[in-house]
């Protein structure tokens, strides 16, 4: 987590950990990758 309030950072990490991921393949072989994910929060009115 790069920025944001600690409570929202924890919520973002918890949410992303629940996502399902598929392996990335290169030349038919699974490879390790790194990515950045933006998680935006919107407060209700």
Order of alpha helices (4+ residues) and beta strands (2+ residues): alpha-beta-beta
